[in-house]
Amino acid sequence: MQITKEEFLKLVKEAFAELPDNTVHLPEENVDIPVLEEPLTGFADADDPLFEQYKDPAVIGENFKTPKEWMPEARTVAGFFFPYTGAVRFRHRASTELTDEAWNNGYPKGGQMAELFLDILIEKLEKAGVKTHLPHRDPGFTMNPVPVMNGEEEDLHFSAAWSNRHALYAAGLGTFGVHRHIITDKGCCGTLASLLVDVKLEPSVRAYTGLYDNCIRCGACTHRCPAKAITLEGLRNLKKCAGHSGVIRETLGGGFCGKCLVGVPCEDRNPAK
């Protein structure tokens, strides 16, 4: 059975609206705040040559599997970008501590809500006769850390069998920034998801040609990073970033950083526009 892009987007809207609890409680403030905004949605052809290019070791590596390798009948890759709400972003931006309760509670809740959204959407699609597949839930999904050099410093590259960031790039939703996050028309401060379907949906226009077209290279994220892990020349050093995250966990008994996602021109918009 076939569905149109309009019907698919209608199901996306319905699935998001049916999320049972898109809020998180902040114990210190004793308030409940909303976590995610409705997602931006984009589509890529499952046979797009970009997916083969992702096998290049300079991009992701041979560990990456194309949509057809995950699901032979796949015809479209749907990508989703869920912006974090202003209630989460404002608190995280204003914090001068290593991290804050809005981010420590909102960030993981956002990931959980994105997964629940996929469950709801998949149920709706399957009722409409559409077959789906989630590469990141497949038993064959792996992500291998590869030591690399970032300028004169040691760094890590993660060769993943699937990448939501690269799926969103292919689906016309945005390009990368020097902080390595995807910058969409709703900014970079969000959570991502992608889904393979066996129906042909018109690919979204990629209003860019370069990997970093939406990044204005302003350097704001380099100053926001507590670990000094981001440079305009070397992008974000993932080894340094992971080390700082470890410090947060050891010092505070848990938590997340994400300082480079807020207080920057690309927090909630595309600065290149």
Secondary structure, 3 states (H helix, E strand, C coil): CCCCHHHHHHHHHHHHHCCCCCEEEECCCCEEEECECCCEEEEEECCCCHHHHCCCCCCCCCCCCCHHHHCCCCCEEEEEEEEECHHHHHHHHHCCCCCCHHHHHHHHHHHHHHHHHHHHHHHHHHHCCCCEECHHHCCCCCEEEEEEEECCEEEEEEEECCCHHHHHHHCCCCEECCCCCEEECCECCEEEEEEEECCCCCCCCCCCCCCCCCCCCCCHHHHHCCCCCEECCCEECHHHHHHHHHHHHHHHCCCCCCHHHCCCCCCCCCCCC
